[in-house]
Amino acid sequence: MLRIFRHYVSVKLALLAVLEASLFVAAVRLGLAFDLYQSAPAATIASQLMPTAVFGIAVLIVFNVAGLYSQDLWKDANFVRVRLIAAAFFILAPLFLMGNLPPLFSLETGGLAVTMFAVAGGVAAVRFAFYKCDNWMAFKPRVLVLGTGSRVAEFSDLAQRNNRYQIVGYVPFQSAGEHHVPESLIRPLAHGESLLSLVKKLGVHQIVIAVRDRRGTLPVKELVECKLQGVKVTELTTAFEREYRRLSLPSISASWVMLEEGFRQGKVRCVLKRLFDICVSLFILLLALPVLLVTAIAIVIESGFPILYRQERVGQRGRVFSMYKLRSMRTDAEGDGKPRWAAAKDDRTTRVGRIIRKLRIDELPQIVNVLKGEMSFVGPRPERPFFVDQLAEKIPYYAMRHTVKPGITGWAQVCYPYGASIEDTVEKLQYDLYYVKNHALFLDLCILFATVEVVFCGKGAR
């Protein structure tokens, strides 16, 4: 993983993005060269440097919004094909403009055709090569885990499902019968065998420490020797965060939170985030005004007034505020006064409500909360006080999500489907805590791009 402004990005996907961005620019340049060869237009290739760079960045954004740089990209080939076809339609529009705006571009019909074929063929070749490389175990880090207890169980399960790295063994430090990992991969140190010799024998690239009680059990001297030999040594909590971009609740400790880099609330960061919130909110509000008007009329026609629904939510530092939403449920949805989780097929939802919830249009009035400073555009979703009191008692570190402003969209919303239970809340909290620890403008931008994909695909809506 590559860390950019505290956010972990896959090196493989970053390399893919760089290669394809270069490919997009090169394809346009090739089209321009073809036109120059055919008719020698007044505009030279050198004069088109800025437009072609803008085109490359624009197509890269389209690919990103289409989900073509997601972590699970290689799991489903049909997923990639469908998204590539959808992205192609968005690419054709700027290509058409390039051929019809001579002051900016000089692509003729032949140049357009050359550019499109170059993009299609180049993307197909690059993606095929990356797909093949992804299946070669030689390109996957070989990991040795110290510990076989309950803390490592989730890390082990995810390793088997996601296949991003190869766990070559688990070294036990507890008695038999307490192992929570595959028995076939348990590799106890033989009598007289050192950790370094086992690392060399297995060709290990990284050691993950997953031992809870380390006093008198952890081979510190041998770990130092391994590190000096070029083997990366990582604590389980950090390894989990790096690989899955969320924090593992069972692995978090108070000492880790205190000593680990992150969880910072600097003044400069707060000012930049506030400016970012205001600019993005005003821009989205301007674009969304026609949609809001049409939706308001539809709500009134179907179920009358009120159009807006106000609900108490818990914000930064535990402050309660009124959050605005377009009403998507019947007016008597909670007639008994008892808050309830939203169900998958909630009979309280109106027909208009099902549509606007699917497209997340019901969240748009929260822009007012952002402009008032009660919310941020990006952050953990605010929860109702009734549920917060229950969840804070049952889930450790739940209150940490209130150290930043809640958001209209967030890292948990783009990474995990809608949650309506304690178990779902625990899973989403792990993503929220990752955001609390690593939040920066770069991560906010990544979440905004991912949100566009979520909205268009209706992922996780309820």
N, C-alpha and C positions, 0 to 999 in steps of 0.2 A: 504494500500500500504506500501511496505517496501522500504526504501531508501538506495541504495547501491552506494557509491561514487557519490552522488548527483543525481543518476538516479532512478526513481520510478519503482519498480518491484512488481507485484502482489504477495501478501503473499500466496495466494492460489496456484498460479502457481509455486512459489518458493518451497512450501511444496511438491507439486506434483513431481517436479524435484528431490528433495532430496530423497523422497520415492522411486522413480523409479531407481535412481542411486544406492541406497542401494539394491534394488531388483535385479539389473543386477549383482552386485558383489556377492550377496547371491546365485543367480542362478548358477554362475560359480563354486562357492565353493561347491554347492550341487553336481554338475557334477563331480568335483574332488573327493568328498567324495564317490560317487557311484563307480568311477573307483578304488579308494583305497580299497573299500570293496570287489570289484569283483576280482581284480588281484594283489592288494598290490604292486603298482609300487614303484620304488626306490624313486621318488620324493614325498615328503610329502606335505600335504595341506599348512602347514606353509610356505614352500618355494615358494608358488605361490601367496603370498600377493601382491607384486608389479604388476605382470602381470594382476591379476584380477582387481586391482584398475584402471590400464590403460584401461582395457576393459570397465569398468563401465563408465569412463570419455568419451571414444570414442563413446559409444552408446548414451550417453547423448548428445554429440555434434550432432550426426546423427539425433536424435529426434528434437533437437533445429532447425537444418537446415531444417528439414521436416515441420517446422511450427507447431509442436505438443505442443508448449508452448506459443502460441500466445494468445492475450487478448480475441479474439473472438472464442476461441476454442470450446465452448459449443453450439454455435449457430446452427451448422449443423453436425449431427451425421455422415452423409455420408462423409463429409470432413475428419473427424477424421479417419474413417475406411480406406479410400483410402490412406491417409498419413501413417497410421500404416503399411499397406501392403507394401508401397514403402520403408519405413524405414526398414522393416523386411529383404528385399533383401540386404540392406547395412550391416545389422547385421550378416547375414549368412556368408559373406566373412571372417570377423575376426574370427568367430566361426570355420570355415573350417581351417583357418591358425592355430588356436589353437590346432587342432587335428593333424596337420602335421608339427609342429615345436617342437619336443620333448625337445630340450634344453631349450625352453622358457616355454612351457606348457606341461602338461601330460594328456590332455583330450583324451580319447579313444572314439570309436563310441558310446558306451553306455552313457558315460558322456556327449557327445555332445547332444544326444537325450534328456537326462534329463535336460540339461541346456536350450535347446530350448523350451521344454514344460513348464519349470518353468518360463521363461521369458514371453512366450505367455499368460499363465494362470495368472501370477502375474499382468502383465500390464492390461489385460482385467478386472480383479477384482478391481484394484486400480482406473482405469478410470471410471468404472461403479459406484463405490462408490462416486467419486468426482462429476460425472454428477448428481447423485441423490441429493447430498448435495447442489449443485449449484441451484437447483430448490426450496430449502427450504428457505422461506423468513426469517426464524429464524436466518439464517446465514448472512443476509444482514444488513449492518448498517442502522439505522433509522435516517433520516436527516430532520431537520427543517430549512427552508430557511427564513431569514429575508429580505423581499423585494419581490415585484412582478413586477418590471419594466422590461424594455427592456434588461438590462444587464443579467438578469437571464433566458431569454427566451431560449437561446441555451443550457444552463445547464439543464433546465427542459426537453427540447426535447430529449437530449441525455440520460437523466435518464430513460425516457419512452422507448426508443429504446434498450438501452444496458442492462438494468435491473441489474446493478452491485450494486446498493444500492436502498433503498426504501425511497422516499421523502414522509413524512407523513403530510406535511403541509407547507403553505407559509403565513407568517404574513405580511399583507400589511402595508405600511407606506406612501401611497399616496392615493389620492381621487379615488372614484369608476370610472370605465370607462378607466382606464389606466393600467389595469392588463394584463400581457403577459404570464400568467400561467393558468393551468386548474382551472376553477371556483370551481369545486368540492373540491379542496384541499386548497382553501383560508380559513384561520382560523384567523380572526381578534380577538384580545384580548378583551374579554368581560369586562364590567365595573367592576373595582376592581380586575380583574384577573391579576396575575403576570406572567411574562415569565417563571419563574421557575415552577410554578404550571402547566402551559401548557406543559412544557417539561416532567414533571413527568407523566402527564395524557397520553401523547402520547408515552411514553417510548423512548424518543429521545436519541441517542448516540452522535450526532454531530449537531452543529448549524453552518450554513453557512451565513455569513453577505454579503448581496447583495444590500445594500443601497448606492446610490451614494452620496447624501447629508446627512451627518450624524450629522451635528450640530443641537443639540436640539431635534433630533428625535430618536436617537439610545439609548436604555435603558442600558447604560454602567454598572450601578450598578447591575442590574439584570443579565447581561451577566457574570459579575465577580462571582456572586453567583452560576450561572450554572456551570462555569468552576471549582469552588471549590467543586462542587458536583460530579465532574468526567466527565462532559460533554465536549467534545472537541469543541472549538470555532475556526472557520477558516474563513478567508476572501475569497470571491468568486474566485478571481484570483488564489490563492494558491490551493483551492479545485479543480478548473478546471484543473490546471496543474498536480496535484497529480492523479486525476482519469483518465485523458485522455492523459497525457504525451504530452501536447502541451499548448501553452499560448493562452488565449482568447483575441484577439485584442480589443474588446469593453471594456474589464475590465482593460486593462493595463493603468497605469498612470505614469507620470514622477517620482512622489514621490515613487511609488512602485518599479520602476526600481532602483532608488538610494538607497533605504533602504533594499531591498530584497537581501538575500544571493545569490551569483552567479554572472554571467557576469564578471568573473575574467580572466585575461590574465597573469598568473604568469610566471616567467622566467623558472622555473623548468618544468612546464607543456609544455611550448613551446619547450624546448630541448627534452623532452621525446617524444612529438608528432612528432618532426622532425626525430628522430631516428626510431620511429615506421613507419613513412611514407617511409623512405629509405629502411628499411628491408622488409616491405610488398610489396613495389613496385618492388624491385629486384626479390623477390620470385615469384610474379605474372607474371612479365615479362619473367622470365625463363620458367615458365610453358606455357605461352601464345605464345611463339615464333613460334611453328608449326602452331597454329591457325592463327596468323597474316600473315604468309607466304601464307597459303592456301587462306585466304580471299583476300589478295593483288592480287594473280593470278586471282581469280574469278572476282574481280572488273575490272581488265584490260581486261579480255576476254569479259565481258558484255558491258562495256561502255568506255574502254580505260583509258588513264591517265587524270588527276592526281589520285593517290591512296589516298593521304592524303588531308584533307580539313582543312584549317586554318581559324579561325574565332575570331574576337575580343570579349573578354569577360571582365567583371569587376571583379577584384579580391579584396584582402584585402586592406582596407583603400581607396577604390575607384580606385586603379591603374588598368589600362587597359593592358591586355596581349593577346598574340595570343594562342588560345587553339587548340590543334590538335585532329582531329577525322578521322577515316576511312570514305571515301566519300560514303554516302548512297543515295544520290540524284543525279539527272541529273546535268551535268555541267552548264546548264542554269537555275537552280532552282530559282535563284533570278536575272534573266537577266535584270529586270527593276530597280534593285538596291534598292528595298524596302524590308526591313526585314519583314517576316511574321511568325506567329505561325505555328508550325507543326500540321496538321490536323490528325484526326483519320485514314482516308484512303487517305493519301496525294498522289496525282497522280504524284508528283515530285520524289517519292521514286522509286529506281530501284528494280528489283527482288532480287538481292543480298542484296541490302540495307534493304529490308523488313526483311530478315532473320537476318542480323547482328544487326539491331536495336532491334528486338525481343529478341535476346540473349545478348544484350548490348555489343557485340564485337566491335562495332564502337567506344566505349569509351576507349578502351585499349591504344591507342597512348597517351592518357592524362597522362600516367605514366611518359612520358618525362617531362611534365609540373610539375609533382610532384617532380621528381629528380632535376629539375631546381629551385625548391622552390617557384614556382608561384601558385601551388595548394597543397592541402593536399589530402591524400587518402580518408579521411572522412571529410565532411563539407557540407555547403549549396551549391547547384549547381550554378555555375556562370552564369550570364545572360548577354545578349548583351547590350552595352551602349544605343542603341536606345530605348530598352524596359525599362532599368533601369531609364532613365530620366522620362519616362511616369509614371512608377509605383511609384517612389519616391514622385511624386506630388499627386497621388491619394490615396496611402495607408500609413497610419501613421506607423512610426517605421520601414519602409522598409529598411532604410539605416543601421539599426543595424546588419543586416545579413552580412555586409561587415566588421565587426570588427574581424572576424576570416577568415582564408584562405578558399576559396571555395574548394569543394571536388569532386572526381569522383563519389562517392556515398554519401548519406546523410540520415538523419533521415526522412526528408520529402519524399525522394524517396522510402523508404521501408514501409512507413506508408500511403501514399496517391498515387492514380494513377496519370498518366501523366496529367499535367495541361497545357491548351492552351487557357486560358482566364483570365480576371482580377479576376473573382470569384475564379477560381482554384488557382491563385497566392496568394490570401488572405488566403485560407485554408492552402496552403503549407508554407506560411510565419509563421503561428502559430507553425508549427513543427520546422521550422528553428530557430525560436526564442527560443524554448525549448532547442535546441542543443546549441545555443550561450550561454544560461544561465547556462546549466548544463554539458557542454562538459568535458569529462574526458576519460582516456584510457579505462575504463570499458564500457562506452557508445559506444566508437569507435568499440570495439570488438563485442558488441551486434549488431551494425549496419552491420558489416562485415558478421556475421552469417546470419542475415536477408537478406542481399544482395544475398547470395548464393541461398536462397529460391526464391527470386524475379527472378533471372536469370534462374533457372531451370524451374520455373512455367510460365515465361514470363509475370509476373504481371505488368500492367501499361505501357508496352512498346508501342511505337507508331512510 
